[in-house]
Amino acid sequence: MSKSRRASTKPRPRNAAATRDAILVSALRAFADRGYDGVGLREIAEGAGVTAMLVNHYFGSKQQLFSEVVARAVATPIILNQENIASGKPAEALATALVKMTSADEKPQDGFLLFLHSASTRHAAKITREQLEKHQYKWLASVMRGPHSAERAGLVLAIVAGVQIMRQMIGLSALANCPPAVLTKILGPVFQQLWSGGAAPRTPRKRSR
C-alpha cells in the first residue's frame, strides 16, 4: 500500500465549531417540531450525524442544550430586529413584517414553534423566559421612551406572538382571510401607541452582542 493511500485512511480531525453548530441546528428543528418533552438527545444526535455521548460532551445536558438553542433563536429575531426598530417608522415596520410573516404562504419560523411547543413544560418555559428577558425583551425595553416602557415592551412581544398563533397556527378567519393592507393598517396604530407611550420618538441604540 502506498504512503498516500495509508494517509487517506486516517480519521479526519473533528471540527468542533461545525459539530457544535450541527447539533444546535438539529436541536432547533427537533424542539420546534415536538417541543422539549417530545425529543430525546439520541434523536437530536442522529439529526446532527453524531452520537448522544458527543451531544453531552458539548452541552452537558438536554436542559443546557435547550437553553443555548433558545439563546440563539432570540438573538436573531425576524420581526423585532435592529433594521425594523431603526427604520424611522418602527410601528409601521413591525406591523408590515408581522403581517407578511404570518401570511398563508409563509411557513411558521422554527424559533416561534420552539417557544410554542415547549411552553407547557415548566422548566422549558422558565428557560425561554430567562433568555427573552436577558436579550430580546431587555433590548426592546431599553429603546422605548415614556412611562411603563417595560410593560409596553412586553405587550409588543405578546401581540407579535398572539398574531402568529391566531393567524398562522389556528387560522382565525378574521385574521387569516384579512387583506394584508387592511391588517397592517389596523396593527400600525396599535404598535405606535405601545412604542411611543405618548413620548417623542427616540433613536434606538445598537444591540450589544
C-alpha positions in Angstrom: 0.0 0.0 0.0 1.4 3.4 -0.9 2.2 6.1 1.6 -0.5 8.4 0.2 -3.1 5.5 0.4 -2.2 4.9 4.1 -2.5 8.6 4.9 -6.0 8.8 3.4 -7.3 6.1 5.8 -6.5 8.2 8.9 -9.6 9.7 10.7 -10.2 13.3 9.9 -9.9 15.7 12.7 -13.2 16.8 14.1 -14.2 20.4 13.5 -15.5 21.3 17.0 -17.3 24.5 15.9 -19.0 22.8 12.9 -20.1 19.9 15.1 -21.5 22.1 17.8 -23.4 24.1 15.2 -24.8 21.0 13.6 -26.1 19.8 17.0 -27.8 23.2 17.6 -29.4 23.2 14.2 -30.7 19.6 14.7 -31.9 20.5 18.2 -33.8 23.6 17.0 -35.6 21.6 14.3 -36.5 18.8 16.8 -37.7 21.1 19.6 -39.6 23.2 17.1 -41.4 20.1 15.8 -42.2 18.3 19.0 -41.4 20.5 22.0 -39.0 20.0 24.8 -40.6 16.9 26.3 -41.1 15.2 22.9 -37.5 15.0 22.0 -34.5 13.0 23.3 -30.8 13.6 22.9 -30.4 10.4 20.8 -32.8 11.8 18.2 -31.0 15.2 18.2 -27.7 13.4 17.8 -28.9 11.4 14.9 -30.1 14.6 13.2 -26.6 16.1 13.6 -24.8 12.9 12.5 -23.1 12.4 15.9 -23.6 10.3 19.0 -25.7 11.2 22.1 -22.4 11.0 24.0 -20.9 13.7 21.9 -24.0 15.9 22.5 -23.5 15.5 26.2 -19.8 16.3 25.7 -20.6 19.7 24.1 -23.6 20.7 26.1 -23.7 18.7 29.3 -27.4 18.1 29.4 -30.6 18.4 27.4 -31.6 21.4 29.5 -28.4 23.2 28.7 -28.7 22.4 25.0 -32.3 23.8 25.0 -31.0 26.9 26.7 -28.4 27.5 24.0 -30.9 26.9 21.3 -33.3 29.4 22.8 -30.5 31.9 23.2 -29.6 31.6 19.5 -33.2 32.0 18.5 -33.8 35.2 20.5 -30.5 36.6 19.2 -31.7 36.5 15.6 -35.3 37.9 15.6 -37.2 38.1 12.4 -39.7 40.9 13.3 -38.2 42.7 16.3 -34.9 43.2 14.7 -32.5 46.1 14.5 -33.5 47.1 11.0 -37.2 47.4 11.7 -36.7 49.2 15.0 -34.2 51.7 13.5 -36.3 52.2 10.3 -37.6 55.6 11.4 -41.1 54.3 11.5 -40.8 51.2 13.8 -44.5 50.7 14.4 -45.3 50.6 10.6 -42.2 48.3 10.0 -43.3 45.9 12.8 -46.8 45.7 11.5 -45.7 45.1 7.9 -43.2 42.5 8.9 -45.7 40.7 11.2 -48.4 40.6 8.6 -46.0 39.3 5.9 -44.5 36.6 8.2 -47.9 35.3 9.2 -49.4 35.1 5.7 -50.8 31.8 4.5 -47.9 31.1 2.1 -45.3 31.6 4.9 -44.1 28.6 7.0 -44.0 29.3 10.7 -40.5 30.1 11.9 -38.7 27.4 13.9 -37.9 29.8 16.6 -41.6 30.6 17.2 -42.5 26.9 17.1 -39.8 26.2 19.6 -41.4 28.6 22.1 -44.9 27.5 21.3 -44.4 23.7 21.6 -42.2 23.9 24.7 -44.3 26.5 26.7 -46.3 23.8 28.5 -43.1 22.4 30.1 -42.3 24.4 33.3 -38.6 24.3 33.1 -38.5 24.9 29.4 -40.8 27.9 29.8 -38.5 29.2 32.5 -35.5 28.9 30.3 -37.4 30.7 27.5 -38.5 33.5 29.8 -35.0 34.0 31.1 -33.4 34.2 27.7 -36.1 36.5 26.4 -35.7 38.8 29.4 -32.0 38.7 29.1 -31.8 39.5 25.4 -34.7 40.5 23.1 -37.0 41.9 25.7 -34.3 43.8 27.5 -33.1 45.4 24.4 -36.6 46.3 23.2 -37.5 47.9 26.6 -34.2 49.9 26.5 -35.1 51.7 23.3 -38.7 52.7 24.3 -39.4 56.0 25.9 -42.1 57.2 28.3 -43.8 55.7 31.3 -44.2 51.9 31.7 -41.7 51.1 28.9 -41.1 47.7 30.4 -44.7 46.8 30.3 -45.2 48.2 26.8 -42.2 46.2 25.5 -43.8 43.1 27.0 -47.1 43.9 25.3 -45.3 44.3 21.9 -43.9 40.8 22.3 -47.3 39.4 23.4 -49.1 40.9 20.3 -46.4 39.5 18.0 -46.8 36.1 19.5 -50.6 36.3 19.6 -51.0 37.3 16.0 -48.7 34.4 15.0 -50.8 31.9 16.9 -54.2 33.2 15.9 -53.5 34.0 12.3 -50.8 31.5 11.3 -51.3 28.5 13.6 -55.1 28.5 14.4 -56.1 30.3 11.2 -58.8 32.5 12.8 -60.8 33.5 9.7 -61.0 37.2 10.5 -57.2 37.4 10.6 -56.2 34.7 8.2 -58.5 36.0 5.4 -58.0 39.7 6.1 -56.2 41.6 3.2 -52.6 42.3 4.3 -53.0 46.0 3.7 -56.1 46.2 6.0 -54.5 44.2 8.8 -51.3 46.3 8.6 -53.4 49.5 8.8 -55.1 48.2 11.9 -51.9 46.9 13.6 -49.8 50.0 12.8 -51.5 52.4 15.3 -51.5 49.6 18.0 -47.8 49.3 17.7 -47.4 53.0 17.5 -49.2 53.6 20.8 -47.2 50.9 22.6 -44.0 52.2 21.0 -44.3 55.9 21.8 -46.2 55.8 25.0 -47.0 59.4 24.4 -43.3 60.4 24.2 -41.3 61.8 21.4 -39.6 59.2 19.1 -36.1 58.1 20.2 -33.2 56.8 18.1 -32.6 53.2 19.1 -29.2 52.1 20.4 -27.5 49.2 18.7 -27.9 45.9 20.4 -25.0 44.6 22.3 -23.9 41.1 21.5 
